[in-house]
């Protein structure tokens, strides 16, 4: 099997004081038990001929339930949503045909620092190097394509080829998935205090520098970003706001992180053209702005310098319509604005 999204070092605590002794000693039960320990009680996936034995081991684990999905992409997105709600998610697929089908969901979770562990069944090692073409592959005797694809959109990849270090690879993979996703603080789930991802002296120095900057400011503001949710720091952000009394706003993807009935909350801030006037002016005139967990992409900053209006949008649509185009229109605003388009001959 392959654990795709998941080590720098083993930060998981031993099971019952000994990482190698479980009542059931199969690798599948070990992995299932580790997933339960980090809070995974449901795992999403699609059965296939090279993961059936593993799924039997998962089903035998009393603390976990396998949720079968119609296809791998759906299962990947279900695990993504589960990770957002529960802090960590997991999915399991069959070799290549299953893993590649889920790739877009895995890449999406990776782009948002979600701790999502993807487990993919592997071929019998006897097939490697024998120049044979197998089902579930891409039709070539090279079986590394799936791994190469996942290397680009995961923080760690483990290929299990022997029993001796399999448990260590599982632990390293799971640990990396958790620690790579949680940037602001250490996860309380099974992590030892020796994690080298966090230096408390550096953290204290950063807090001191930020406090010094904010204390000198006359009109500071707090801006909530999407990574507050991933770091489970939403309540801490509100506590900070209550303590300092600064005006609060949230980036578009972070809508809902701050209670919108909070007396200091203004509105969503995403650039002057789109934000409410009071919110935009307050943020952009602030002499200190604390952005907590931000992601500055084109959606959050609203890259257009002018307001994005429907008539402006359809001027751009007009430029793309050609004689070999077919325009498909939804009922609503699009229906009315499409009537103003000049369709070239041949355009349907």
Secondary structure, DSSP 8 states (H G I E B T S, - for coil): -EE-----S--B--GGG-TT--SS--HHHHHHHHHHHTT--EEEE---TTTHHHHHHHHH-TT-EEEE-SSHHHHHHHHHHHHHHHS-EEEEE-TTHHHHHTHHHHHHHHHTT--EEEEE----GGGTTS----TTS-SSS---HHHHHHHTS-S--EE---STTHHHHHHHHHHHHHHHH--SS--SSSB-TT-TT--HHHHHHHHHHHHHHHHH-SSEEEEE-THHHHTT-HHHHHHHHHHH--EEEE-GGGTTSS-TT-TTEEEE-S-TTTS-HHHHHHHHH-SEEEEES----HHHHT--SS---HHHHHHHHHHH--TT------TTHHHHHHTT----TT--
